[in-house]
């Protein structure tokens, strides 16, 4: 059963993860977002209690 032989697949997985984490991820994280987050003032909402018709 070739699934149980980790010889070629482990090397492929390790190479893929190293490529993603060492090369691609820093390039992606260096981009600036197009819509920066702005702090909005927090507004309190007024809640009204629900009146149940049977009470």
N, C-alpha and C positions, 0 to 999 in steps of 0.2 A: 504494500500500500504506500503510494508516494506521499500521502498526507502526513504520515508518521515520520518521514525523513526530514528533519529540520535543516539539513545541510544547505541547500540553496536558498530556502525561504527566509531563514534567519538573517543571512547576509543581505538579502534584498530589503527586508524590513528595517534592519539596522541602518543601511545606507539611506533609505528613504527618510527615516526619522532624523538622522543627522543632517541631511540636506534641508529638511523643513525647518528644523530648529536653529541651525547655524547660518543658513544663507537666506532662506525665503522670509522667515519671520522678522528679522531686523529690517529688511527692506519694506515689508508691509507696515510695520510699526512706525517707520519714519515718516509716513505720509501724514499730513495734517488733515483733520476732518474738514469737510466743506462747510458744514453748519456747526460752528462752535456752540457749546452749551452756554446759555446765559442764565444767571441767577434771577429768578422771578420772585417778587415779594410774595410771601405766603399770605393767602387770604383765608379767613375763617368762614366756613359756611354755617349758616344757621340751620339747625335741624329742628323739626317740629315733631312732637310725639304723635304717633298714630292713635287715632281714637277708634276703638273697636266698636262696631255697631251693637254688639250683644251685651256690652257692659254698661 
